């Protein structure tokens, strides 16, 4: 196994998937597919946007209200 594959979910997923296909091991195929899906989800840009930022002093609190359900 590639020593760098353990640090990279994309490489590890590819190695495990292809090894599972070669040997016919369904658990290895599924684990590789899960790692590939995880790598794909991590590579997508986040759509979260910072709306407001404030540093609170000791003893202050924040109240958060949602006007529309998410």
C-alpha positions in Angstrom: 0.0 0.0 0.0 1.1 3.5 -0.7 2.5 5.1 2.5 1.0 8.5 1.6 -2.5 7.0 1.0 -3.2 7.0 4.7 -2.8 10.8 4.9 -5.0 11.5 1.9 -8.6 10.2 1.8 -8.8 10.5 -2.0 -5.7 8.5 -2.6 -6.6 6.0 0.1 -10.1 5.6 -1.3 -8.8 5.0 -4.8 -6.3 2.4 -3.6 -8.9 0.6 -1.5 -11.6 0.7 -4.2 -9.3 -0.7 -6.9 -7.8 -3.3 -4.5 -11.4 -4.4 -3.6 -12.3 -4.6 -7.3 -9.2 -6.6 -8.1 -9.7 -9.1 -5.2 -13.5 -9.1 -5.2 -13.8 -7.9 -1.6 -17.1 -6.0 -1.2 -16.1 -4.5 2.2 -12.9 -3.0 0.7 -14.9 -1.6 -2.2 -17.5 0.0 0.2 -14.7 1.4 2.4 -12.9 2.9 -0.6 -16.2 4.3 -1.9 -16.9 5.9 1.5 -13.4 7.5 1.6 -13.9 8.8 -1.9 -17.3 10.3 -1.0 -15.7 11.9 2.1 -12.9 13.4 0.0 -15.4 14.7 -2.5 -17.5 16.3 0.3 -14.4 17.9 1.8 -13.2 19.3 -1.5 -16.5 21.2 -2.1 -16.4 24.9 -1.0 -18.4 25.8 2.0 -21.4 28.1 1.5 -21.3 29.4 5.0 -20.9 33.2 5.3 -20.0 35.1 8.4 -22.8 37.6 9.0 -21.8 39.3 12.2 -18.7 39.2 14.4 -18.2 40.8 17.8 -15.8 40.1 20.7 -17.7 39.8 24.0 -16.5 41.1 27.3 -16.5 38.9 30.4 -20.1 38.4 31.6 -21.8 39.5 28.3 -24.2 37.1 26.5 -25.6 36.7 23.0 -29.3 36.1 22.1 -29.8 34.6 18.7 -33.2 34.7 17.0 -34.2 33.0 13.7 -36.9 34.8 11.7 -37.2 32.0 9.1 -36.9 28.3 9.7 -33.8 26.8 8.2 
